[in-house]
């Protein structure tokens, strides 16, 4: 078989394989609507320190997070001088010695002492991320801040993952029980307003692999046959 013909066939088969593999598209893993949110989940109670709040989620497939959005509102209480800053993180196994934290980003909601409670809200978009998550592992999106709310909303349907418990904990409790005792966490009845998006881990379809493998086998068989005829 002519060498140029071999290269042409190989190239066509490779092109066929690439064209039949689904293209990665930015996909919502879990989330809620980001409009018509309610400022119910206070990040900073007046009587104590500032609550951190966590939204649990899992996925049955491996996934790479590249974008996270949260809806932050405020002020939680009028007349306070907090600057509206907050931090977003991804946490595993909260309240245990094995807990890990991956920073996502930080933001500032522009509020002042004259604002009335819950009068300001904004969608904050943290893009350009590259955070791989493992199939079946429990993760928690965590938000911490002062005199703010992580607004609540209605979960989206038809996503690749599942939203679990919505938790909160006050790290100012004695000995920071949030870091050492999952029992210190309280549940929240609503769902924190957020979306987590990225790329699912995709693999070639079986039919594509079969096509490519058959083509390579045919090329190899032809080359062996040609060499055998030359030796004769």
Beta strands, then each sheet from edge to edge (+ up, - down):
strand 1: 27-31
strand 2: 51-59
strand 3: 63-74
strand 4: 85-92
strand 5: 100-108
strand 6: 120-133
strand 7: 139-145
strand 8: 148-150
strand 9: 161-170
strand 10: 186-187
strand 11: 194-200
sheet 1: 1+ 11- 3+ 6-
sheet 2: 1+ 11- 3+ 8-
sheet 3: 5+ 4- 7+ 2- 9+ 10-
end
